[in-house]
Amino acid sequence: MKKMVPVMMLGAAMIGFMAGQGMRLKPQAVLSGHFDELSMIPSAVAQEKGEVLPFGYNSPRQPALAPDAPPTTYWNIDDIRRAHTELAEKAAKALTQAGSGSSQSFGGGPVHVQTRNFSIFMLYRAHREQPVMSLTKVNSVWDDAEMHAGAYDFYVITGGTGEMIVGGKIANRQNLKDKDGVIPGEYRGQPIEGGETYKVKPGDWLLIPPDTPHQPKPDAGGFSYMIMKINVGLYPWSLVR
């Protein structure tokens, strides 16, 4: 009988071990996510092959993010400086010609990109000695201040010097108009009241958020800049100026 005790104990131990294994809880998937009508969304299982991009990016069911996006493009600083000089000469001639001095803004140069998400171009602002009637019928040596509801303006000063008045409020503010009528979200007028003055020179950068008044005031000799207009979300590009 005594010899049977170790055997019985060993048998009981084995039965207990097997019973424990059978009763052990199976591993459960870890759940994470948010509750939506009392349901929980489990975390995704890692994918071994391929790549999953967010928000349907490159999905055949969605249009391309920027179908008109330009290729890699390089601009040489020497070409940009040359464009500044050429634009300054163009502006000097225009401001002395009858009927052509109503704006200080002259476009041109090597930079011009237009997509549905952003645009890049180069402008030159001339210095005017004598006042003229602005778009909003203000007699001034300065062009009207601007305000855009649908785009950021990002400036890189490329030549010359002057001031940019930013913020505050536009006195005599009016909707911009073109041949098709009023352009919603685009405003012009002057002067700016309560704005901050930035002295600008070549190499300076300036980011102007949407709905922020801004007005260029070039020194004698004017100044030029590359401007990138960045569309805010799905704002109609046809309304961006």
C-alpha positions in Angstrom: 0.0 0.0 0.0 2.8 2.4 0.9 4.4 1.7 -2.5 1.1 2.8 -4.2 1.1 6.3 -2.5 3.8 7.9 -4.7 2.2 6.5 -7.8 -1.2 7.8 -6.8 0.3 11.2 -6.0 2.0 11.4 -9.3 -1.1 10.4 -11.1 -3.2 13.1 -9.3 -0.6 15.7 -10.2 -0.7 14.8 -13.9 -4.5 14.9 -13.9 -4.5 18.3 -12.2 -2.0 19.6 -14.7 -4.1 18.4 -17.7 -7.3 19.8 -16.1 -5.5 23.2 -15.6 -4.4 23.3 -19.2 -7.9 22.6 -20.4 -9.4 25.4 -18.2 -6.8 28.0 -19.1 -8.3 31.0 -21.0 -7.3 31.2 -24.6 -5.4 34.4 -25.6 -7.7 37.3 -26.5 -7.1 39.9 -29.1 -6.4 43.3 -27.6 -9.1 45.8 -28.5 -8.6 49.4 -29.1 -10.5 52.2 -30.8 -13.6 54.2 -30.0 -17.2 53.4 -29.0 -19.8 54.0 -31.6 -23.3 53.0 -30.7 -21.9 50.6 -28.0 -19.6 48.8 -30.5 -15.9 48.6 -30.3 -13.6 48.6 -33.3 -10.7 46.2 -32.9 -7.2 47.3 -33.8 -6.1 46.2 -37.3 -3.8 43.3 -37.8 -0.4 44.1 -39.3 -0.2 43.5 -43.0 2.7 41.4 -44.2 2.7 42.4 -47.9 2.1 45.7 -49.7 1.5 49.2 -48.2 -1.7 50.7 -47.0 -1.8 54.5 -47.4 -4.1 56.7 -45.3 -7.5 58.2 -46.3 -7.8 56.4 -49.6 -4.6 58.0 -51.0 -3.9 56.7 -54.5 -7.2 54.8 -54.4 -8.6 54.1 -57.8 -11.9 55.4 -56.5 -10.5 58.8 -55.7 -9.1 61.5 -58.0 -5.3 62.2 -57.8 -4.5 64.7 -55.1 -2.8 67.1 -57.5 -3.2 65.9 -61.1 -1.6 69.2 -62.3 1.3 69.1 -59.9 4.6 70.3 -61.5 7.7 68.1 -61.8 10.8 68.8 -59.8 11.8 72.4 -60.7 14.9 74.4 -59.9 15.3 78.2 -60.0 18.8 79.7 -60.2 19.2 82.8 -57.9 21.1 84.5 -60.8 18.0 84.2 -63.0 15.9 85.6 -60.2 18.2 88.6 -59.6 18.2 89.2 -63.4 14.4 89.1 -63.4 14.3 91.7 -60.5 16.4 94.1 -62.6 14.3 93.5 -65.8 11.0 94.0 -63.9 12.4 97.2 -62.3 13.2 98.6 -65.8 9.7 97.6 -67.0 8.0 99.3 -64.1 10.1 102.5 -64.5 8.9 102.8 -68.1 5.3 102.0 -67.3 5.0 104.5 -64.5 6.1 107.3 -66.9 3.6 106.4 -69.6 0.2 108.0 -69.6 -2.6 105.8 -68.3 -0.3 103.0 -67.2 0.6 104.0 -63.7 -2.5 102.8 -61.9 -0.8 99.9 -60.3 2.6 99.3 -58.7 2.5 95.6 -59.4 4.3 94.0 -62.3 4.5 90.2 -62.9 7.1 88.2 -64.8 10.4 86.4 -64.3 11.2 82.7 -64.4 8.8 81.6 -61.6 5.2 80.6 -62.6 3.4 77.5 -61.3 -0.3 77.0 -61.0 -2.0 73.9 -59.5 -5.3 73.4 -57.7 -3.5 73.4 -54.4 -1.0 76.3 -54.7 0.5 78.8 -57.1 4.0 80.3 -57.3 4.9 83.4 -59.2 7.1 86.5 -59.1 6.0 90.1 -58.6 7.7 93.4 -58.5 6.3 96.4 -56.6 7.4 99.8 -57.9 7.8 103.0 -55.9 5.5 105.8 -57.0 6.3 109.4 -56.4 3.0 110.9 -57.3 -0.4 109.7 -56.0 -2.9 108.1 -58.4 -6.4 106.8 -58.0 -6.4 103.2 -56.6 -8.9 100.5 -57.4 -11.1 101.6 -54.5 -10.9 105.2 -55.6 -8.3 106.4 -53.0 -5.8 109.0 -54.2 -2.5 107.5 -52.9 1.1 106.7 -53.8 0.4 103.1 -52.6 -1.6 100.2 -54.1 -4.6 99.1 -52.1 -4.2 96.7 -49.2 -5.4 93.2 -49.9 -7.2 90.5 -47.9 -7.8 86.9 -49.1 -10.3 84.5 -47.5 -9.2 81.4 -49.3 -5.4 81.4 -49.3 -2.2 81.8 -47.3 0.3 84.2 -48.9 4.0 83.1 -48.5 6.5 85.8 -49.5 10.2 85.4 -50.2 11.8 88.8 -50.9 14.1 88.5 -53.9 15.3 92.1 -54.5 15.0 95.7 -53.3 13.6 96.9 -50.0 10.4 98.3 -48.5 7.7 97.7 -46.0 4.9 95.2 -45.6 2.0 96.4 -43.4 0.2 93.3 -42.0 -2.8 92.8 -39.7 -5.2 95.4 -38.4 -8.2 96.5 -40.4 -8.6 97.9 -43.9 -10.3 101.3 -44.0 -12.6 101.8 -47.0 -12.7 98.0 -47.5 -14.5 96.8 -50.6 -15.0 93.5 -52.4 -12.6 93.1 -55.4 -14.4 93.2 -58.7 -13.4 92.0 -62.2 -15.1 91.7 -65.5 -17.4 89.0 -64.2 -18.5 90.9 -61.1 -17.8 90.7 -57.4 -15.2 88.2 -56.2 -16.4 86.8 -52.8 -13.7 86.7 -50.1 -11.4 89.1 -51.9 -11.1 92.6 -50.4 -9.2 95.8 -51.3 -8.9 99.2 -49.7 -6.6 101.5 -47.8 -5.1 102.6 -45.5 -4.6 99.7 -43.0 -5.3 100.8 -39.4 -3.6 99.1 -36.5 -1.3 96.9 -38.6 2.3 95.8 -37.9 5.1 97.1 -40.1 7.8 94.7 -41.4 10.9 96.1 -43.1 11.7 93.7 -45.9 15.0 93.0 -47.8 16.3 90.2 -50.0 16.2 86.8 -48.3 13.4 87.7 -45.9 10.3 85.4 -45.6 6.8 86.4 -44.6 3.8 84.2 -44.1 0.4 85.9 -44.1 -2.7 83.8 -43.0 -6.1 84.0 -44.7 -8.3 86.9 -43.8 -5.3 89.0 -42.8 -4.9 92.5 -44.4 -1.6 93.3 -45.9 -0.2 96.2 -48.0 3.2 96.6 -49.7 5.0 99.9 -49.5 8.2 99.7 -51.6 11.2 102.0 -51.1 12.6 104.0 -54.0 13.9 101.3 -56.4 11.0 99.0 -55.4 11.2 95.4 -54.3 10.4 92.0 -55.8 9.3 88.8 -54.3 8.3 85.2 -55.0 4.8 84.6 -53.7 3.2 81.2 -53.0 -0.5 81.2 -52.6 -1.6 78.1 -50.7 -5.3 77.1 -51.0 -7.0 76.5 -47.7 -8.7 73.2 -48.0 -11.3 73.0 -50.7 -11.7 76.8 -51.3 -12.7 77.4 -54.9 -9.5 78.3 -56.7 -11.3 80.5 -59.1 -11.9 82.9 -56.2 -8.2 83.1 -55.2 -6.4 86.3 -56.3 
